[in-house]
């Protein structure tokens, strides 16, 4: 497994394995998912007492990780997004948040990376659900380098952190830190488009040749309200997220609450798409590919430009 692999999940496994080697507080709790990768790179053999596979018992995985946090460890719990967040949400809410301890949740699969497995493996609502809990840092990397940066920083802290991995990867990383970065500056009257994580490349392609200010962030909680206020120069804002549509709309509106503005939220719609296909076909069906984004943004702007 290459340290510089473009695969977010491979990079996560390597960085977590390095952290196990360097930091005796770190532990990894798994529910079968990615166990083979920790075996393949020798991490399980080196740290059999700090890589715990509980089997397909995701609620137990989260509770065990929280128990480790209560004992002063820095646990990392990892599985597919719907298993880690939706299935085990009560344990996340009570065993981490209610107990006032931090840990690191790292999901794979994103919204529809594995549509062939059906709805059970699709996790569009994970970020919206976790955002109901106070104090969680929620990171949506767009590149494997950003995964490494986010995980290294998370291990240094004691706060609750969620890192969402995806098979969809931008061509290159963006150093936005915890805030918004300006990727492209438009004219004073240009629409401002916020691209979250792996949506940056589709947004850039969709708006190629258009007058738009494009902002990027991989951290949606806490949301960089001051950064948005500083960047927005006209009242038209588009938010593009790779999960449930409207998840961060309230954060954007709150940041601009004293300014007249119009907001278009784009993401995975609430209606269930009852087909298998490929991730690219799902993105097309949801209008989250470049042509779909271009059509929707142009239609929204049309009467007002």
N, C-alpha and C positions, 0 to 999 in steps of 0.2 A: 504494500500500500504506500503510494507516494505521499510524502508530507505536503507537497504542493498540488495535490489532486484538485481538480475543479469540483469534484463531488463534495457537497456540503457534509454528507454523512461520514464519508471517509475522513475528511478533515477533523470533524468532531471526535471521531474515535481516536485518531492519533493525538490530538491535543489533550483529550481526557486521559489517555494512557501516559503521556508525558507528565501530566499533573499528578497522577498516581505515583509515578517514580519520584517526583520532586517534593511532594507535599503529603505528609502522613495524615492530614485532616481529610483529604479527598477520598470519597468512596463513590462507586457507581452501582446503582441498583437497576436491574433490567427485568423485563418480562418477556424473555426469549428474543425479542427483536434486537438485532445487531450483536447478539452474543457471539456469533461465529466470527465477527470481525475482531472482537477483543481476544478471542482465542487465537486467531490467525497471526496477530502481531505480537503474541507472547505475553500480553498484559495479564491475562487470567493466570498463567503459570507464575508470573512474578508477584501477583497480588491476589491470591485466592481468598484472602480474608476481607478484601475491600472491593471486590467485584462480585456482587451477589445477584444471582439469577433466580427469581422467585417463580418462574414459569408464567403461564398466562393468567396471572392474578394481579391485575393492574392496581386495584384498590390496595392490596397488600404492598405492592411496590412503593406506592406513594406514602403509605403509613410507615413502612420501614424506613424510608428516607427521612421522614419527619422525625422519627425516633432517633435516628443518627444525629440530626441537627440539634435536637434537645440535649444530646450528649456532647455537643461542641464540635461535631464533624461538619464538613462541607459536602453534603451529598448531591449527586447528580442522578436524577431519575429520567429514564429514556424509554420511549416507545412511540408508536404512531399517534398522531395528534388526537384522533377520536378516542383512543384507549387511554391516553395519558391525561387528557383534560376533561373530555365529556364523560367518559365512563367513571373516572375517579374524582369527579369534581367535589363531591362531598368530603373526601379525604383531603383534597387540596385546601378546601375552605376551612375545615375544622382542625386538621392536624398541622397544617402550616400557618395559615392566617390567624385562626382563633388562638393558637398556642403562641403566636408572636415570634416564630422562628423562620429563618430563611433557608432556602435550598434552591437548586437549579433544576428546572424542568426543561428537557430538550426533546422536542418532538421531531418526527420525520413524517413524510407523506404529504405535508401541506394540505391543500384543499382537495386535490384530485390527482395526485401523482400516480396512484395505482387504481384507476377506475375499473380495471378488469376484475377486481375483487368485489365490486359493488359498493353500495351505500355504507356498509359497515366500516370501510376503510377511508371514507371521505370525511374531512374535518373542517367544514367551512365556518363553523361557529365558535372555534376554540378561542380566538382572540377576544371576541365580544364577551364570551363567558368569563374568561379570566379578568377582563377589565372591570367586572363587577366587584372584584376584591380590591381592597385598598393596598397601596404600597408596592405592587408588583411592577418590576421593570420588564417590559415586553419588547423583545427585539426580533425583527424580521429581516435577517440578512439577505442580501441580494447576490452575494458571492462568497466562496469558501474562505477567502481572506477575512471577510467580515465576521464569519463564524468564529474563526480563530481569535480575532480581536475581542469579540463579545464574550467568548467563553473564558479567556484569560482574565479579563476584567471581572467577570462574575465570580470566579474562584477567589479573587482577592477580597471580595466584599462578603458581608453576611446578610445581604438583602435577598428577598425572594425575586428570582429571575426566571423568565420564560424565554427560550430561544427556539424559534420555529425554523426548521430546516426544510428545504425544498429541492426537488430535482431541477427546477427551473432556475437558471443562473445567468446573471448579467455578464456581459463580455469582460468587464473589469470591475474591481472594487471602487467604492467611493468612500473617502474619508470624511464622513459626516459626524463622527463621534455620536453623542447622544442627541444631537439637534438636527436641524434642517441645513442642507448644503445646496447652494445654487449651482446647478449643473449647466444651465443656459439662461442668460438674461435676455428678456425681450424688451420691447419699447415700454414707455410708461403706461400706455393704454392696453398692454397685452394681457391676456388671460394668464393666471397663475395656476400651474398644474403641479400637484404634489404626487410624486410617484413613490410608493412604499415598496422597499425590498426588490424582489425579482420583477416588479412591474416596470422598472426603469427602462429597460431596453425596448419593450413594446411601446411605451409612451414616447420615447425618443424617435422610434421609427414612425409612429402614428403622426407625430407633429413635425416631421422633417419638412423644412421649407415654410413652416408656419411661424407667425409671430407669437411666441409664447415664452413666458418665464417658467422654467422647469426646476422644481425643487425636489430633493431626494432626502429620504430618511429611512433608516433601518430601525429606529426606536419610536414606537407609537405610544408607549406609556413609560415615563411621563412624556406628554406631547410638548413639543417646542413651540408654545404659543408666542412668546416674544420673538422668536426667529421668524415665524409666519407674519406677524404684524410688521416686522421690519422689511420683509420682502414684498408684501402685497402693495401694489401701487394703483390697482384699479379694482372695482368691486366684483370681478368675475373670478371664481376659484373652482377648480376641479380637483377632486380627491380620488386617486386610483389605488385601491387596495386589493391584494390577492386572496381575500377571504370574504366574509359576509358583507354585502354592500351596506354602507352607512355606519360601519363599526366605529370610525373616528370622526364622523360628521359632527357630533356634539362638541368634540374637542376643537375642531376648526371654528365652528360657530361661536363657541365661548371665547376663543382668542380674538375674534372680530366682532364681539357683541356690541361694541359701541360704534361700529361702522356699518352703514348700509352695504350689504353684499349679497351676491347670489352664489349658491353652492350647488354643484353637481357632484353627487357621490356615485362612484362606479366601483363595483366589486361583484362577487358571486351573488346572483339574485336568490331570493328566498324560495322560489319555486324549485321543486326537485326535478333534476334532469335524469330521467329513467332510461339511460342508455349506458353502454360500456365504452367501447372505443378507446381512443388514446388521449393522453393529457392535452395534446394539441387540438384534438377535435372537441374536447370539453371547453377549452379556452375559446375556440371559435364559436361554439354554441352559446356561451355566456357573453360573447362580445368582448372578451378580454385579450384577444389578439390585436395586432396593430391595425388591421382594416376595421375591426369592430370598434376599437377605441376612436379611430379617426371619424367614423360615421357618427358615433354618438356625441362626441364633443362638437363636431361641426354642426350637427342638428340643433344642439342646445344653444350654441353661440349664434346661429344663423340669423334669427329675427332681431338680434340685439347688436349686430356689428355693421 
